Amino acid sequence: MTTLRTRAARLLVAVDRRRRTLAAELEPARRELPDPRDRALLTELAAGVCRWRAELDALLTQVCTRPLTAVDAE
């Protein structure tokens, strides 16, 4: 079984690669989860990363030896 964190990561990569909105990717993913707590956690994980992306990218830039554009999303 795929963990919710893995699902959230895959969802975020799909948003980034397909240039679709978080809502467009999130809704089908949420429908696959029967437990409302899992749906809420998936939403919070994905939305939180989107909310904090600039800060996360800034932190990654400090520790990466190459530009973020050269780092594979996975």
N, CA, C and O atoms as CSV, one atom per row, in Angstrom:
chain,resi,resn,atom,element,x,y,z
A,1,MET,N,N,0.835,-1.182,0.000
A,1,MET,CA,C,0.000,0.000,0.000
A,1,MET,C,C,0.881,1.248,0.000
A,1,MET,O,O,1.889,1.306,0.704
A,2,THR,N,N,0.499,2.225,-0.781
A,2,THR,CA,C,1.233,3.477,-0.870
A,2,THR,C,C,0.909,4.352,0.336
A,2,THR,O,O,-0.255,4.517,0.703
A,3,THR,N,N,1.939,4.903,0.939
A,3,THR,CA,C,1.693,5.783,2.074
A,3,THR,C,C,1.102,7.107,1.599
A,3,THR,O,O,1.236,7.478,0.432
A,4,LEU,N,N,0.458,7.802,2.504
A,4,LEU,CA,C,-0.116,9.097,2.153
A,4,LEU,C,C,0.959,10.105,1.774
A,4,LEU,O,O,0.742,10.957,0.913
A,5,ARG,N,N,2.099,10.009,2.406
A,5,ARG,CA,C,3.180,10.937,2.078
A,5,ARG,C,C,3.699,10.685,0.660
A,5,ARG,O,O,4.045,11.625,-0.055
A,6,THR,N,N,3.750,9.427,0.265
A,6,THR,CA,C,4.158,9.103,-1.106
A,6,THR,C,C,3.108,9.594,-2.088
A,6,THR,O,O,3.444,10.145,-3.136
A,7,ARG,N,N,1.853,9.400,-1.757
A,7,ARG,CA,C,0.773,9.902,-2.622
A,7,ARG,C,C,0.859,11.414,-2.770
A,7,ARG,O,O,0.706,11.947,-3.869
A,8,ALA,N,N,1.102,12.097,-1.669
A,8,ALA,CA,C,1.213,13.555,-1.711
A,8,ALA,C,C,2.388,13.976,-2.591
A,8,ALA,O,O,2.271,14.911,-3.382
A,9,ALA,N,N,3.513,13.290,-2.455
A,9,ALA,CA,C,4.687,13.615,-3.274
A,9,ALA,C,C,4.386,13.407,-4.751
A,9,ALA,O,O,4.726,14.252,-5.580
A,10,ARG,N,N,3.759,12.302,-5.079
A,10,ARG,CA,C,3.410,12.030,-6.493
A,10,ARG,C,C,2.440,13.080,-7.024
A,10,ARG,O,O,2.555,13.519,-8.168
A,11,LEU,N,N,1.502,13.471,-6.203
A,11,LEU,CA,C,0.530,14.483,-6.587
A,11,LEU,C,C,1.237,15.810,-6.873
A,11,LEU,O,O,0.925,16.482,-7.856
A,12,LEU,N,N,2.182,16.184,-6.020
A,12,LEU,CA,C,2.905,17.439,-6.211
A,12,LEU,C,C,3.767,17.403,-7.466
A,12,LEU,O,O,3.878,18.409,-8.166
A,13,VAL,N,N,4.374,16.265,-7.760
A,13,VAL,CA,C,5.150,16.137,-8.994
A,13,VAL,C,C,4.218,16.274,-10.195
A,13,VAL,O,O,4.571,16.915,-11.184
A,14,ALA,N,N,3.041,15.679,-10.112
A,14,ALA,CA,C,2.079,15.784,-11.213
A,14,ALA,C,C,1.647,17.234,-11.423
A,14,ALA,O,O,1.518,17.682,-12.562
A,15,VAL,N,N,1.426,17.958,-10.349
A,15,VAL,CA,C,1.057,19.377,-10.461
A,15,VAL,C,C,2.180,20.140,-11.153
A,15,VAL,O,O,1.929,20.951,-12.044
A,16,ASP,N,N,3.403,19.882,-10.747
A,16,ASP,CA,C,4.552,20.592,-11.306
A,16,ASP,C,C,4.771,20.246,-12.778
A,16,ASP,O,O,5.023,21.139,-13.587
A,17,ARG,N,N,4.679,18.985,-13.129
A,17,ARG,CA,C,4.964,18.553,-14.506
A,17,ARG,C,C,3.849,18.869,-15.482
A,17,ARG,O,O,4.101,19.261,-16.622
A,18,ARG,N,N,2.631,18.699,-15.037
A,18,ARG,CA,C,1.494,18.880,-15.950
A,18,ARG,C,C,0.994,20.312,-15.993
A,18,ARG,O,O,0.142,20.663,-16.809
A,19,ARG,N,N,1.530,21.127,-15.112
A,19,ARG,CA,C,1.096,22.525,-15.052
A,19,ARG,C,C,-0.408,22.632,-14.782
A,19,ARG,O,O,-1.089,23.510,-15.312
A,20,ARG,N,N,-0.908,21.719,-13.945
A,20,ARG,CA,C,-2.314,21.761,-13.541
A,20,ARG,C,C,-2.384,22.301,-12.128
A,20,ARG,O,O,-1.379,22.355,-11.420
A,21,THR,N,N,-3.568,22.696,-11.727
A,21,THR,CA,C,-3.725,23.238,-10.382
A,21,THR,C,C,-3.716,22.113,-9.353
A,21,THR,O,O,-3.966,20.949,-9.667
A,22,LEU,N,N,-3.425,22.493,-8.131
A,22,LEU,CA,C,-3.460,21.537,-7.040
A,22,LEU,C,C,-4.864,20.945,-6.911
A,22,LEU,O,O,-5.013,19.738,-6.719
A,23,ALA,N,N,-5.878,21.776,-7.015
A,23,ALA,CA,C,-7.258,21.300,-6.889
A,23,ALA,C,C,-7.588,20.254,-7.950
A,23,ALA,O,O,-8.258,19.263,-7.659
A,24,ALA,N,N,-7.123,20.470,-9.168
A,24,ALA,CA,C,-7.410,19.526,-10.255
A,24,ALA,C,C,-6.763,18.171,-10.007
A,24,ALA,O,O,-7.341,17.143,-10.358
A,25,GLU,N,N,-5.583,18.150,-9.414
A,25,GLU,CA,C,-4.905,16.892,-9.118
A,25,GLU,C,C,-5.390,16.277,-7.808
A,25,GLU,O,O,-5.431,15.055,-7.665
A,26,LEU,N,N,-5.750,17.116,-6.874
A,26,LEU,CA,C,-6.101,16.644,-5.540
A,26,LEU,C,C,-7.441,15.922,-5.501
A,26,LEU,O,O,-7.575,14.905,-4.820
A,27,GLU,N,N,-8.411,16.425,-6.206
A,27,GLU,CA,C,-9.762,15.849,-6.103
A,27,GLU,C,C,-9.821,14.374,-6.487
A,27,GLU,O,O,-10.397,13.588,-5.735
A,28,PRO,N,N,-9.249,13.955,-7.630
A,28,PRO,CA,C,-9.281,12.521,-7.946
A,28,PRO,C,C,-8.508,11.682,-6.928
A,28,PRO,O,O,-8.908,10.562,-6.609
A,29,ALA,N,N,-7.413,12.221,-6.427
A,29,ALA,CA,C,-6.616,11.487,-5.439
A,29,ALA,C,C,-7.393,11.309,-4.139
A,29,ALA,O,O,-7.308,10.260,-3.502
A,30,ARG,N,N,-8.137,12.315,-3.753
A,30,ARG,CA,C,-8.938,12.237,-2.517
A,30,ARG,C,C,-10.058,11.206,-2.644
A,30,ARG,O,O,-10.394,10.525,-1.675
A,31,ARG,N,N,-10.632,11.095,-3.837
A,31,ARG,CA,C,-11.735,10.139,-4.038
A,31,ARG,C,C,-11.295,8.699,-3.835
A,31,ARG,O,O,-12.115,7.837,-3.519
A,32,GLU,N,N,-10.001,8.431,-4.014
A,32,GLU,CA,C,-9.475,7.073,-3.849
A,32,GLU,C,C,-9.349,6.670,-2.379
A,32,GLU,O,O,-9.148,5.494,-2.077
A,33,LEU,N,N,-9.464,7.627,-1.473
A,33,LEU,CA,C,-9.252,7.361,-0.055
A,33,LEU,C,C,-10.579,7.292,0.686
A,33,LEU,O,O,-11.304,8.286,0.735
A,34,PRO,N,N,-10.911,6.150,1.261
A,34,PRO,CA,C,-12.204,6.019,1.940
A,34,PRO,C,C,-12.261,6.735,3.294
A,34,PRO,O,O,-13.335,7.163,3.716
A,35,ASP,N,N,-11.140,6.868,3.967
A,35,ASP,CA,C,-11.124,7.456,5.308
A,35,ASP,C,C,-11.005,8.979,5.212
A,35,ASP,O,O,-10.064,9.484,4.600
A,36,PRO,N,N,-11.948,9.715,5.810
A,36,PRO,CA,C,-11.889,11.180,5.746
A,36,PRO,C,C,-10.627,11.754,6.398
A,36,PRO,O,O,-10.168,12.832,6.018
A,37,ARG,N,N,-10.073,11.047,7.364
A,37,ARG,CA,C,-8.823,11.525,7.990
A,37,ARG,C,C,-7.670,11.447,6.997
A,37,ARG,O,O,-6.807,12.324,6.973
A,38,ASP,N,N,-7.653,10.406,6.183
A,38,ASP,CA,C,-6.618,10.282,5.156
A,38,ASP,C,C,-6.777,11.360,4.091
A,38,ASP,O,O,-5.789,11.929,3.628
A,39,ARG,N,N,-8.012,11.641,3.704
A,39,ARG,CA,C,-8.257,12.698,2.723
A,39,ARG,C,C,-7.782,14.051,3.261
A,39,ARG,O,O,-7.184,14.845,2.536
A,40,ALA,N,N,-8.058,14.296,4.538
A,40,ALA,CA,C,-7.641,15.559,5.155
A,40,ALA,C,C,-6.113,15.662,5.232
A,40,ALA,O,O,-5.548,16.722,4.964
A,41,LEU,N,N,-5.454,14.572,5.594
A,41,LEU,CA,C,-3.992,14.583,5.682
A,41,LEU,C,C,-3.369,14.787,4.307
A,41,LEU,O,O,-2.420,15.559,4.170
A,42,LEU,N,N,-3.882,14.111,3.298
A,42,LEU,CA,C,-3.367,14.285,1.942
A,42,LEU,C,C,-3.494,15.742,1.512
A,42,LEU,O,O,-2.562,16.314,0.948
A,43,THR,N,N,-4.638,16.329,1.779
A,43,THR,CA,C,-4.862,17.732,1.429
A,43,THR,C,C,-3.886,18.637,2.160
A,43,THR,O,O,-3.295,19.531,1.554
A,44,GLU,N,N,-3.714,18.416,3.444
A,44,GLU,CA,C,-2.824,19.264,4.235
A,44,GLU,C,C,-1.364,19.122,3.809
A,44,GLU,O,O,-0.641,20.115,3.735
A,45,LEU,N,N,-0.933,17.907,3.533
A,45,LEU,CA,C,0.444,17.697,3.077
A,45,LEU,C,C,0.696,18.422,1.755
A,45,LEU,O,O,1.671,19.161,1.622
A,46,ALA,N,N,-0.177,18.209,0.794
A,46,ALA,CA,C,0.019,18.811,-0.531
A,46,ALA,C,C,-0.125,20.334,-0.474
A,46,ALA,O,O,0.696,21.053,-1.042
A,47,ALA,N,N,-1.141,20.820,0.195
A,47,ALA,CA,C,-1.351,22.266,0.288
A,47,ALA,C,C,-0.229,22.928,1.083
A,47,ALA,O,O,0.200,24.036,0.760
A,48,GLY,N,N,0.240,22.246,2.119
A,48,GLY,CA,C,1.324,22.802,2.923
A,48,GLY,C,C,2.604,22.969,2.129
A,48,GLY,O,O,3.290,23.983,2.257
A,49,VAL,N,N,2.927,21.985,1.314
A,49,VAL,CA,C,4.126,22.100,0.476
A,49,VAL,C,C,3.955,23.237,-0.517
A,49,VAL,O,O,4.888,24.009,-0.739
A,50,CYS,N,N,2.781,23.349,-1.115
A,50,CYS,CA,C,2.535,24.452,-2.052
A,50,CYS,C,C,2.645,25.804,-1.333
A,50,CYS,O,O,3.224,26.754,-1.860
A,51,ARG,N,N,2.090,25.871,-0.149
A,51,ARG,CA,C,2.102,27.103,0.640
A,51,ARG,C,C,3.531,27.518,0.997
A,51,ARG,O,O,3.861,28.704,0.986
A,52,TRP,N,N,4.362,26.547,1.310
A,52,TRP,CA,C,5.714,26.823,1.771
A,52,TRP,C,C,6.777,26.609,0.689
A,52,TRP,O,O,7.968,26.589,0.997
A,53,ARG,N,N,6.374,26.453,-0.547
A,53,ARG,CA,C,7.326,26.092,-1.599
A,53,ARG,C,C,8.474,27.079,-1.732
A,53,ARG,O,O,9.624,26.660,-1.867
A,54,ALA,N,N,8.202,28.357,-1.698
A,54,ALA,CA,C,9.280,29.340,-1.842
A,54,ALA,C,C,10.296,29.194,-0.720
A,54,ALA,O,O,11.502,29.256,-0.958
A,55,GLU,N,N,9.820,29.002,0.487
A,55,GLU,CA,C,10.719,28.818,1.630
A,55,GLU,C,C,11.505,27.514,1.496
A,55,GLU,O,O,12.710,27.480,1.744
A,56,LEU,N,N,10.815,26.444,1.101
A,56,LEU,CA,C,11.487,25.157,0.914
A,56,LEU,C,C,12.547,25.244,-0.183
A,56,LEU,O,O,13.651,24.721,-0.028
A,57,ASP,N,N,12.210,25.901,-1.284
A,57,ASP,CA,C,13.174,26.067,-2.374
A,57,ASP,C,C,14.389,26.876,-1.912
A,57,ASP,O,O,15.521,26.561,-2.281
A,58,ALA,N,N,14.159,27.912,-1.109
A,58,ALA,CA,C,15.266,28.722,-0.601
A,58,ALA,C,C,16.192,27.874,0.279
A,58,ALA,O,O,17.414,27.992,0.190
A,59,LEU,N,N,15.616,27.035,1.112
A,59,LEU,CA,C,16.426,26.161,1.964
A,59,LEU,C,C,17.189,25.135,1.136
A,59,LEU,O,O,18.365,24.873,1.391
A,60,LEU,N,N,16.524,24.561,0.154
A,60,LEU,CA,C,17.195,23.585,-0.714
A,60,LEU,C,C,18.344,24.217,-1.491
A,60,LEU,O,O,19.382,23.587,-1.692
A,61,THR,N,N,18.160,25.451,-1.926
A,61,THR,CA,C,19.203,26.154,-2.669
A,61,THR,C,C,20.473,26.276,-1.836
A,61,THR,O,O,21.579,26.239,-2.375
A,62,GLN,N,N,20.316,26.421,-0.537
A,62,GLN,CA,C,21.469,26.566,0.352
A,62,GLN,C,C,22.272,25.270,0.492
A,62,GLN,O,O,23.474,25.317,0.755
A,63,VAL,N,N,21.630,24.129,0.321
A,63,VAL,CA,C,22.324,22.862,0.555
A,63,VAL,C,C,22.611,22.064,-0.719
A,63,VAL,O,O,23.406,21.124,-0.686
A,64,CYS,N,N,21.985,22.417,-1.825
A,64,CYS,CA,C,22.216,21.696,-3.076
A,64,CYS,C,C,23.483,22.202,-3.752
A,64,CYS,O,O,23.802,23.390,-3.704
A,65,THR,N,N,24.181,21.293,-4.371
A,65,THR,CA,C,25.405,21.665,-5.070
A,65,THR,C,C,25.145,22.060,-6.521
A,65,THR,O,O,26.058,22.518,-7.208
A,66,ARG,N,N,23.931,21.892,-6.987
A,66,ARG,CA,C,23.573,22.293,-8.343
A,66,ARG,C,C,22.251,23.060,-8.288
A,66,ARG,O,O,21.545,23.000,-7.282
A,67,PRO,N,N,21.915,23.771,-9.345
A,67,PRO,CA,C,20.673,24.536,-9.345
A,67,PRO,C,C,19.446,23.636,-9.173
A,67,PRO,O,O,19.450,22.484,-9.607
A,68,LEU,N,N,18.412,24.163,-8.547
A,68,LEU,CA,C,17.203,23.364,-8.334
A,68,LEU,C,C,16.581,22.898,-9.643
A,68,LEU,O,O,15.960,21.836,-9.696
A,69,THR,N,N,16.746,23.682,-10.684
A,69,THR,CA,C,16.180,23.263,-11.980
A,69,THR,C,C,16.863,22.013,-12.521
A,69,THR,O,O,16.317,21.338,-13.393
A,70,ALA,N,N,18.050,21.698,-12.013
A,70,ALA,CA,C,18.779,20.512,-12.460
A,70,ALA,C,C,18.508,19.307,-11.561
A,70,ALA,O,O,18.996,18.211,-11.836
A,71,VAL,N,N,17.738,19.497,-10.496
A,71,VAL,CA,C,17.439,18.416,-9.560
A,71,VAL,C,C,16.121,17.762,-9.965
A,71,VAL,O,O,15.118,18.444,-10.175
A,72,ASP,N,N,16.133,16.452,-10.071
A,72,ASP,CA,C,14.925,15.715,-10.434
A,72,ASP,C,C,13.888,15.860,-9.328
A,72,ASP,O,O,14.228,15.747,-8.150
A,73,ALA,N,N,12.649,16.105,-9.679
A,73,ALA,CA,C,11.584,16.337,-8.706
A,73,ALA,C,C,11.416,15.166,-7.733
A,73,ALA,O,O,11.165,15.381,-6.547
A,74,GLU,N,N,11.548,13.953,-8.217
A,74,GLU,CA,C,11.398,12.807,-7.335
A,74,GLU,C,C,12.537,12.756,-6.349
A,74,GLU,O,O,12.589,11.854,-5.513
